[in-house]
């Protein structure tokens, strides 16, 4: 009996079977090892984003913030993990894997209802905190999955239209780890425009706080003002306000002016601009070369921005409508340097009812001056005054920025704002649309072309070659 068993193992079929079993065991071991190794890989490596519009993608801006992070930041998520939207869970996992300074704790409000009261938050909230600074910031899931409020008011129901995970997380981390907050005061009393929701959200994402000031009433600029903003005034400033602005700038202050459509002439505001090497041209600017589909008053300026002003600009496509123009002149002092960062082509005209004057016009400019204290020659005690001027309110008009979301109006605008602060960079990241991008024949992508035409063509050519070869045989 024993001899028969030995002979059976010596047969060819037995050897082949043993070889097959051994190979299967080896493959199973390899699969197990590969899975164990893959399980240890970072989430950003082992997860591939195949979502429409790349909602799980993390931009270079966020990666720079996370790479420079030197303080520990905690994400406490007060929600039932199993019932949390998969998109939020997946993004949290991928985002927090990018830095070992980030940690995540899930707290189930059903199992621990007292935790909500203790933290002072509602369920479906993420509390991002930094122990070193003692700062915290709370984000609702509704801040991440943004609903279409317009659809709600028109149809009575709404669904998530944008995903703002990256923008909210990066902004919150910057806020809780930052040692200071910059403050912007915007003027009132001259028929100024108001900031759109898009602009307000970008200010918040960059850790910038805002407040209003009426210079006629206060007679002074607040001591905690880091940037004085005048948004599209329709009336001129007074003589006292002109003096106040010029003295503020001469002491190293920062002023940002967006020109509006004034009802009358604005000699006092013009004098402020003139002192810093800018003069407003009469009428509206028409650009024969860089216009939107033949509408000459719809201008795509040439972007000449550098350094911080050019941060993260890719397409450099900015649209301005019915813009006024500026010409550069000699400033009041040799210490003032005026530089344009947006201008028209040389085939442009300043158009009024009476005339058309050809030239190249500035649509955005920055004037800087190094200010040194009288009681010290030490350069470390000096300040840099800065006057930023944009020639049209359409630069940040929501009808343009919300309609043409691929334009970089708000990116350039926020760069111009944050360039006024030494320790602040523009880290505001736009929310990503959740709308499905249909691939149509009118806008067919490479994959569509290959699928519709490429693969059938290859099959036809191969079939013809095989037929031709057999026909000759």
DOROKOL-468361 format. One record per residue (C-alpha): x, y, z. Coordinates in steps of 0.02 Angstrom, whole numbers, plus 50000, padded with zeros to 5 digits. Layout:
<pts>
XYZ/...
</pts>
This chain:
<pts>
500005000050000/501385011950047/502295007649886/500745011949783/500615028949867/502455032549830/502215027549647/500695039049632/501765053949685/503075049249555/501835050049411/501845064649286/500075069949331/500515070249515/502055080849484/501065093049376/499725094049509/501005097549646/501785111049537/500085119149508/499665118749694/501355126349735/501135140449607/499385144149672/500045145049851/501455156549794/500255168149702/499105168749854/500585173249965/501135186849843/499365194249839/499305194450029/501015202850041/500565215849907/498935219849998/499845221650164/501095233550085/499735243249995/498785245050157/500255254250234/500385266850092/499775284750124/497975288150076/498495300849943/499555287549857/498365272749858/496805282849816/496515288049636/495295302149605/494095297249467/492735309449520/492035321949397/492925338949412/494265331049523/493395335549686/494645325349788/496155333749710/497275344549820/498065360049744/499855365949756/499265380149869/498615367950001/500145356849987/501275371950020/500265376350175/500345358450239/502205356550200/502595372250301/501475367050446/502485366950607/501055365450732/499925350650769/498135352750711/496685341750766/495105337750667/493675332950785/492185326950685/490515326750777/489515315050664/488995297150638/490395290550530/489375277150443/488035289350388/489205303450338/489235307650153/490545296850067/491305311949979/491645320650144/492365304950225/493485301150076/494155318850065/494505320150252/495495303950243/496485309350091/496795327350148/497375323150325/498575309950257/499595323850175/500385329350340/500905320450498/500425336350593/498575332650562/497575320550669/495745315250656/494525310150792/492725304750757/491475307750896/489775299550876/488435311750942/487195297450964/488365287851079/489055303651161/487675316951158/488525327151296/490025329951182/489005341951074/488525352551224/490295352651290/491015358051123/489585370351091/489235363550918/487875354250825/488025337250744/488855335750573/490175348450623/492065347950607/493045357350740/494815361250682/495955366950823/497775370650864/498345368151043/499885379351022/498865394750975/497265390151068/496235394250913/494795384050844/493675385050693/492055375650664/491465369750493/489755362650457/489545349050328/488475361950237/490045372650218/490855358250125/489395351950021/488685368749967/486865368749912/486155379049771/485105392049863/484425399149700/483695382049656/482885381149828/482015397849807/481415393749631/480945375349648/480765372649835/482125359449840/484005359949828/485485348349814/487355350449835/488065360049688/489845363049749/491155353849851/492235365549956/493215353250062/494955359050013/494565377650024/493765376150195/495095364750270/496585374750207/495805391050263/495385383950435/497155377250460/497895393950410/496695402850528/497015392150683/498915391750661/499145410150619/499735421650756/498865437050685/497345442650587/497385456950462/495955469350465/495185478450317/494115493950339/492995498550192/492375516350175/490555521950169/489695538450131/490185540349948/488955528349865/490185513949872/489755496549809/489615481949929/490655466149925/489845450949846/489665434649941/491085427449836/492275441249890/491725440250073/492055421450074/493785424050000/494195436950135/493655424450268/494675410450190/496215421550196/495935425550380/495505443650341/494185452650445/493195467450381/492315482350458/491615498550392/492185516350426/491445533150381/492915545050373/491805560450377/491085554850543/492655548050627/493885560750559/495245547550571/495755530450509/495665517150647/497325512250726/497025493750691/496735496750505/497915486150401/497095490750235/495875504750193/494715499650051/493655511149942/492515500949828/491835510049675/491305526849751/490015536449650/490405552949738/492005562449771/492875562649939/492955578850038/494475590050060/494705583350237/494605565350178/495875568850041/497085575750171/496735560950284/497115548350146/498715557050091/499365558550269/498935540250302/499925534950149/501395546050194/501505537050361/501615519850279/499765515850263/498965504150135/497495509950027/496525500249895/495375509649775/494205502449643/493585516249530/491715517849504/490555527849392/490455544849478/488945555849455/490035571449445/491885575549433/493015569349573/494435582149590/494935576849767/495055558349726/495975563049566/497275572549669/497615557149775/497915546949618/498965560649538/500135561749687/500535543349662/500795544249474/499075539749406/497825549949306/496095544149252/495715545249066/494045552249008/492675540248955/492675521348940/494025510448866/493745500548706/495065487848655/495045483048471/496255468648497/495885460448665/493995460148675/492625447248705/491885441348539/491965458448457/491225468048606/492605480948620/492085486948793/492245469048860/494125468648886/495355454748924/496815464848996/498625460148971/499215454049141/500935460849181/500885456049365/502445448749447/502935441249615/501485439849738/500255447749616/500535433549493/500355419749624/499415404449556/498835413249398/498755400449258/497665406249114/497885424949152/496135427549084/495285442249170/493715450749103/493285468949134/491725477749068/491495496449040/493155500249121/493925517249147/495735519249101/497265526149189/498825534149120/500435534549219/501195551349258/502655557649360/502245555249546/502415569449671/504035562249743/505505552849670/505325539949809/503665533949737/503685519549612/502125516249508/501935499649417/500505493349309/499925475349328/498475476049204/498395485849042/497575486248872/498375482748704/499095497248605/497555496648494/496375504248623/495355520048638/494685530848778/492945534648712/491825549248759/490325556748670/491475569548588/493095560448550/494095544348542/495885544948603/497015530548553/498335523448669/498845509948792/497895511748955/498235505049128/496805495549209/497685490949371/499215498549455/500175498749619/501155513649688/502375510549830/503475521949935/504745517650069/504375527750225/505735530050357/505395537450528/506165554650558/506905549250724/507825534150653/508845529750500/508735511250538/507935502550388/507115489950503/505965503750568/505425509150395/503725505550318/503125503750140/501575513550093/500535505749955/499145512449845/498265499549736/497035505349602/495905495049490/494955504849358/493295495549356/492095488049483/491725474249357/493355466149413/492435458749564/490635460249505/489695444249548/488795444249381/490485441249300/491405431049431/489945419249465/489485417249282/491225414949208/491985403949343/493525399349239/494115417449236/495435423049360/494665439649411/494535434849595/496245426449597/497125442149537/496045453049649/496465442949805/498305442849758/498215461949749/497385462549921/498535450450012/500075458449935/499775472650059/500205461150205/501945454750242/501435438050318/499885434250217/499795425250050/498235421949949/497725404249997/495885405749953/495365390549851/493755390349751/492415377349780/492305363749647/490725361349548/489765345049571/488835347049408/489135333049284/490155338149132/489315329848985/490515324648847/489645329848686/490175328748505/490315347648502/491595347148643/492275329448625/493765325148731/495235314048684/494425298748763/492835301548663/493785303448500/494775287548531/493225277848581/492115283848440/493365284448297/495065277248348/494615259648407/493395255748264/494665262248138/496045251148208/494895235948201/494405239748021/496205241947965/496735225848052/495275216347974/495655223047801/497495218047817/497015200347871/495765198947727/497045205047601/498355192747664/497175177847654/496585183147482/498365182447415/498755165847499/
</pts>
